[in-house]
């Protein structure tokens, strides 16, 4: 039997239709490095950020997609689309081990 992993990262994904756009899940603000402490419950949570580069990844402009959450926002996914809109999906909830989680799949349609 394999012991459970106790350390997970929020992960990241590139927009498959625009390699200058990156979505990350992090519990530290990518603009400042400060811990993300939610005003809603006073706890540190993973939030989703959208990064955009105009210089091949040397610098990034970060914008929060989620903020002040009561749960973690993890593992962003951008499926390949067939029109000008893009869909961003992620997991929201608790993920303490691969055998112990309570998650919903949530998303937004981006123009």
N, C-alpha and C positions, 0 to 999 in steps of 0.2 A: 504494500500500500504506500502511496506517495503522500508525504505530508503536505498540507495546504500552504499555499503562498500567502503571506500576510502583507506584502508590500505591492501595491498596484499604482500605476501611473494613469493619468487621465487620457493619454495618447493624443495624437494629432492626425490630420489628413489634409492632403492637397485637394483643391478643387480640380477635378479631372478635366474641366473645360477651360480653366484659367490657372496655369501654374504659378501665377503671381499672387494667388490667394491661398492662404493656409488657415485652417481652423485648429485651435488647440484647446485642450482641457487642462487647467492648471489651478493650483491652490495658492499661487503667488502671481501678483500683477505683472505681466510681461513688460509693462512700461517702466515700472519702478523696482520690481523685485519684492515689494511688500507683501506680507501674508494677506490673503483675502478673507477678512473677518466680516461675516454677514451682519448687517444692521437688523435683520429680521429675527435672528436668534443668538447672536454673539459668538457663533462658532465659525471655525475655518472650513470652507467648502471649496470644491473644484467648481470653476465657472468656465464657460465657453467664450473664447475670444476669436475674432477674425483679424488676421494679419494680412497686410497688403504690402508688396514690395514693388518698387519702380526701378531698382538697380540690381536685379538678379539675386536678391537675397542678402545683400550687404547690410541694408537697413530695412526695418519694418515699421509700419504704422499700425498700431493695435487699437481695436475697438471692441468693447464688451458686447456679447450677444446676450448673456445672462448676467445677472448681478443680484446681490443680497438674497441669495437663495436659501431655503431651509433644508435643501438636500444637495447632494453632489450632482454635477452635470459631467458626464463621462463619455469618452469614445465617440467623438464626432465622426460622422460619415456624410459624404456628398456623393450620392449616386449619379451616374452619367445620365444626363437629360437629353431630350430631343428638341427642345425649344430654347428660347432665350432665358427662361426661368431656371433657377437652380433650387434644389431642395437640400436643406441641412437637417440631418437627423442626429439624435444623440440619446444616450441612456441617462435617466434621471432617477435618483434614489440612493440606496445603500448597496455597496459592493465591497464586503469585507474579505471574502474569499471566493474562489471559483465555485464553491459548494454552498456559499452563504450570501445571498443577495436578494434584494427586493427592488426591482427596477421597472420603470415604464419606458417605452420608446416614445419620444416626443420629437417634434420637428417644426420647421417653418419653411414656407415657400418664399424664396428671395427673388425679387425682380431682376 
